[in-house]
């Protein structure tokens, strides 16, 4: 597994880097096919934030921890990742074979003022709506944009208030 540790408004000391790498590398015991782990540590006033993105067979598993101290933020994000990894492994054994999973995009949220303040770009590979729902659940998001493998058009799945899911398909 390739582990990348980045810092925003924070100097990454060797001790901090080793601590983060040690905590994240333990996930290799549970999931053997993690290709990359991107750890971003940042400080904003009194908030210390740790964000981790694991890339596993085309899936993205993401978690974020915010506390008053950077080491405890790393611990918090590891706890959240443990839950996400458990959810991933359950879906892997319940729904489909691992070789059918494909990488997808993470949609960023629009701020209240309506300005676009963050841009993300991801490779989009075709998948079916059920796989998109699984990916949305793994990322713990309310919606997910993907390329439909049958129609090759961009679709969106979303979580409805009644607990079910919706699918939006463009008419071409």
QUISUL-V232767 format. One line per field, one symbol per residue. ss: DSSP state (H for helix, E for strand, L for the rest). phi: phi as a letter, one per 40 degrees, with the letter a starting at -180 (. if undefined). psi: psi as a letter, one per 30 degrees, with the letter a starting at -180 (. if undefined). Layout:
BEGIN
ss=???
phi=???
psi=???
END
This chain:
BEGIN
ss=LEEEEEEELLLLLHHHHHHHHHHHHHHHHLLLLEEEEEEEEEEELLEEEEEEEEEELLEEEEEEEEELLHHHHHHHHHHHHHHHHHHHHHHHHHLLLHHHLLLLLLLLLLLLLLLLLLLLLLLLLEELHHHHHHHHHHHLLLEEEEEELLLLLEEEEEELLLLLEEEEELLL
phi=.cbbbbbbfacccdccccccccccccccccbcbccabbbbbabbfbcbbbbbbbbbfgcbbbaabbacaccccccccccccdcccccccccccccacccccbcacbcccccccgccbabbbbcbbdacdccccdcccccfbcaacaccccbfbcbbbaccccgcbbbbbccb
psi=kjkkjlkkhkkjleeeeeeeeeeeffffeejfhkekkjkjklkjcgkkkkkkjkjjhflkkklkkkafkeefeeeeeeeeeeeeeeeeeeeefeellfffklkllkklkklefgkjfkkkklkkkklleeeeeeeeeefhlflkklkkfefglklkklklfgfallkkkkk.
END
